[in-house]
Amino acid sequence: MKITVVGTGYVGLVSGTCFAEFGVNVVCVDKDREKIKKLKKGIIPIFEPGLEELVKKNIKEKRLFFQTNLSESLNGSEAVFIAVGTPSRRGDGHADLSYVYAAAKEIAKNLKNYAVIVNKSTVPIGTGKEVHKIIEEINPQLEFDVASNPEFLREGSAINDFMRPDRVVIGSENQRAQNILKELYRPLYLLETPILFTKRETAELIKYAANSFLATKIAFINEISDLCEKVGANVSDVSIGIGLDGRIGKKFLHPGPGYGGSCFPKDTLALVKTAQDYKSPLKLIEQVVDSNKKRKRSMYRRILKAIPKDNSNKIISILGLTFKPNTDDMRDSPSLDIIPSLVKSNCKLRVFDPEGMLEAKKNFLKYDSKITWCKNAYEASENSDALVILTEWNQFRALDLNKLKKLMKRQIIIDLRNIYNPREIKENGFEYHSIGRSI
Ligand code: UGA
């Protein structure tokens, strides 16, 4: 089988490469010539564990191709995936669909034979219908279907999520389209992966509902962690205690500085707007959005509160800048709120992130004179008043505490991801602050 994937961003590149690994012939198309030139050589623009190797392997085995010409790529393709960006539109929080519609128009102009056009980008409910209308208007002779096939890929473990998913959701009630997509996902039948066929609108909503539910779990445990601090309870045990109930589940109950990334903040907001438009407001998700925003904004106060107040300018070490480990993605990262607020409070920062430094530098240009970019965690801790763990990279989980103690001016650790055992850190002579654990 041959397919085309339009858009070589995160979703398009991972999906295209994984389909190639399944044995399908995949052409990934992007207008960005420079990007395509690099991709052809196996140079990938994002950091995602395992992706570069898989891209190179499938290029070599001649199943994965990159090009800028959509028309050529469509020749013989049975499925055309739209995997372009849907950023939050400025001003109103709605998903910006201009790239999706532009892709639909291009496909309509160039497609000659039947294909199922599949929306993989996260799109508001009703977009599939709109894409269908656009294609029909431009190319009325064309035989085609439009399906929704949302992605559930986490950055940092996207390949595993694609190859071993909990489920695949296919929004199409058309038999021909279903058969093509069934064939594409056939390798997953061996793993007995549930494949759920739904109405197109249902599939579109499943994506937003899943992300909003996960965001709700995080906001919930973050608020519970605040209460734990007040009443002297331990949030880690609360997470285990409730998570062991099969109806609740133990995942996504880790408190932290607030969720970030390119999905949860954008998708919760988009769902809230859709619900408002349909006059069926989702008050609960509105609260989640608000709770998370406030949490990110308030984190710097927690850091400042942990450091003794004297007149000197504080030096604070920051470990981790990306919104989660194993990515270089800075989008909506809590560090984007915390770092400017600390700088405005007259702190000097020594920062380190294993993969995100390049991206982070672009975001903090304005604050560069107050930031020292370090090569590792130890360099970042030199002479500092407090060390803040902002992202739970594995590299930070077993730091040499003796070495840290000698390097730091004040032995204060503020662990916003609860990666250390409070007792152990205290026994090593540190003052330790974490989330929702009062010991
Ligand atoms: C998320 C979903 O998990 C994917 O299923 C979905 O496909 C993807 O969005 C998307 O819509 O494309 P991702 O944003 O890559 O994936 O990362 P997550 O692992 O879900 O983490 C999101 C944020 O929540 C991070 O800031 C993370 O630190 C935070 N988080 C996560 C917590 O604070 N606590 C937790 O227990 C879990």
Boltz pocket constraint, residues with backbone or C-beta under 6 A from the ligand:
constraints:
  - pocket:
      binder: B
      contacts: [[A, 122], [A, 151], [A, 152], [A, 153], [A, 154], [A, 155], [A, 156], [A, 211], [A, 214], [A, 218], [A, 251], [A, 252], [A, 253], [A, 254], [A, 255], [A, 256], [A, 257], [A, 258], [A, 259], [A, 260], [A, 261], [A, 262], [A, 263], [A, 264], [A, 267], [A, 323], [A, 324]]
      max_distance: 6.0
